[in-house]
């Protein structure tokens, strides 16, 4: 399976989770301590255009203001987010998206394959966050989880240095691939609301 296919499948899994979030669940806590469901949806909407544009080697800075400033009360935020996920998967489906270097909303150039891998991780891990917060089951493909685990192993220390991941949570050697991913990103796989 190609990297683009991993991203497409991760986006499809997150899209299904987003479609099943009820309006009364927006204030529910998530395993990502700084975000409730509303703030996590805002985070995805806020950074999404930059991640989509990165596939085309374009720099689209995030909107002005803080990510929590986006208003979910007007319009159909679920439709907006699922459309954004579709566009992002479409942008990254081009083989050229994974070649060379690109930007992620800022001036720093990074290998495009690294950025694409980070996006797949973002979709899977935040999908799990939203699913746990809203009582849904998340079940990405085993191939996607194996890919994400490899990406997290490569970037976990950098992610911690950037403040993206918390300290690693120890999981048993017999833990599932998903639980090992979560532990590496600083999430407790046994988290409950």
C-alpha positions in Angstrom: 0.0 0.0 0.0 1.3 3.5 -0.8 1.7 6.3 1.6 -1.1 8.1 -0.2 -3.4 5.2 0.4 -2.6 5.2 4.1 -3.6 8.9 4.3 -6.8 8.2 2.4 -7.8 5.4 4.7 -6.9 7.4 7.8 -9.0 10.3 6.5 -11.9 8.0 5.8 -11.8 6.6 9.4 -11.7 10.1 10.9 -14.5 11.2 8.5 -16.8 8.5 9.9 -16.0 9.4 13.5 -16.8 13.1 12.7 -20.1 12.3 11.1 -21.2 10.5 14.3 -20.4 13.3 16.8 -23.6 14.6 18.3 -24.0 18.4 19.0 -24.3 17.7 22.8 -20.9 16.0 22.8 -18.9 19.1 21.8 -18.1 20.0 25.4 -16.9 16.4 26.2 -13.3 16.0 27.4 -10.9 14.1 25.1 -7.7 12.2 25.9 -5.8 15.1 24.4 -5.8 17.1 27.7 -5.8 20.6 26.3 -8.8 19.9 24.0 -12.4 19.1 24.6 -14.3 17.8 21.5 -15.1 21.4 20.3 -11.5 22.5 20.6 -10.2 19.4 18.9 -12.6 19.9 16.0 -11.4 23.5 15.8 -7.8 22.3 15.8 -8.5 20.1 12.8 -10.4 22.9 11.0 -7.7 25.5 11.8 -4.7 23.5 10.6 -6.4 21.6 7.8 -6.0 24.1 5.0 -2.2 24.3 5.7 -2.0 20.5 5.6 -3.9 20.3 2.4 -1.8 22.9 0.7 1.4 21.3 1.8 0.7 18.5 -0.7 0.8 21.1 -3.5 4.0 22.6 -2.0 2.1 25.8 -1.2 2.3 27.7 2.1 -1.1 28.5 3.5 -0.6 30.1 6.9 -3.3 29.2 9.5 -6.1 31.8 10.0 -5.3 34.8 12.2 -6.2 34.3 15.9 -6.1 31.2 18.1 -7.4 27.9 17.0 -10.1 28.0 19.6 -11.5 31.2 18.1 -13.3 29.3 15.3 -17.0 29.3 15.7 -18.8 26.0 15.5 -22.2 27.4 16.2 -22.9 28.6 12.7 -23.0 26.3 9.6 -22.4 22.6 9.5 -19.0 22.1 11.0 -19.1 18.3 10.4 -19.7 18.8 6.7 -16.9 21.4 6.6 -14.5 19.1 8.4 -15.4 16.0 6.3 -15.0 18.1 3.1 -11.6 19.3 4.3 -10.6 15.7 5.0 -11.7 14.7 1.5 -9.7 17.6 0.0 -6.6 16.8 2.1 -6.7 13.1 1.0 -7.2 14.2 -2.6 -4.2 16.6 -2.5 -2.0 13.9 -1.0 -3.1 11.3 -3.5 -0.8 12.7 -6.1 2.6 10.9 -6.1 4.4 14.3 -6.4 2.9 15.4 -3.0 5.3 12.9 -1.3 8.4 14.1 -3.2 10.8 16.9 -2.4 10.2 19.3 0.4 7.2 21.3 1.6 5.9 23.5 4.3 3.3 23.0 7.0 1.9 26.5 7.5 5.2 28.1 8.2 8.6 28.9 6.6 10.4 25.8 7.7 10.9 23.3 4.9 10.7 19.6 5.7 10.7 16.5 3.5 7.3 16.0 2.0 7.2 12.4 3.0 7.8 13.4 6.6 4.9 15.9 6.5 2.6 13.4 4.8 3.5 10.8 7.5 2.8 13.4 10.2 -0.6 14.1 8.7 -1.5 10.4 8.7 -0.5 10.2 12.4 -2.5 13.3 13.2 -5.6 11.8 11.5 -5.4 8.5 13.3 -4.5 9.8 16.8 -7.0 12.6 16.8 -9.6 10.2 15.4 -8.9 8.0 18.4 -9.2 11.1 20.7 -12.6 12.0 19.2 -13.9 8.4 19.2 -13.0 7.9 22.8 -14.5 11.2 23.8 -17.8 10.4 22.1 -18.2 6.7 22.8 -17.3 5.5 19.4 -15.1 2.7 18.3 -12.1 3.4 16.1 -10.7 0.7 13.9 -8.2 1.8 11.4 -6.8 -0.9 9.1 -3.9 -2.9 10.5 -1.7 -1.7 7.6 -2.5 1.9 8.4 -1.7 1.2 12.1 1.6 -0.4 11.2 2.5 2.6 9.0 1.5 5.0 11.7 3.5 3.1 14.4 6.6 3.4 12.2 6.1 7.1 11.7 5.6 7.7 15.4 8.7 5.7 16.3 10.7 8.0 13.9 9.3 11.3 15.1 8.2 10.8 18.7 11.2 12.5 20.3 10.9 15.4 17.8 7.2 15.6 18.6 7.9 15.8 22.4 10.6 18.5 21.8 8.0 20.5 19.9 5.4 20.0 22.6 3.2 18.0 20.2 3.4 14.8 22.3 3.4 14.4 26.1 5.8 12.1 27.9 5.6 8.5 26.7 3.0 6.3 28.5 4.4 2.8 29.1 2.2 0.0 27.6 2.7 -3.7 28.0 4.9 -5.5 25.4 1.7 -7.4 24.4 -0.2 -4.2 23.7 -1.9 -3.7 20.3 -0.3 -1.6 17.6 -2.9 1.1 18.3 -2.1 1.1 22.0 1.7 1.3 21.3 1.1 4.3 19.0 -1.0 6.0 21.7 1.6 5.3 24.4 4.4 6.8 22.2 2.3 10.0 21.7 1.8 10.4 25.4 -1.8 9.1 25.5 -3.1 6.5 27.9 -4.9 3.8 25.9 -7.1 3.0 28.9 -8.4 6.7 29.1 -12.0 7.1 29.8 -14.0 10.4 30.1 
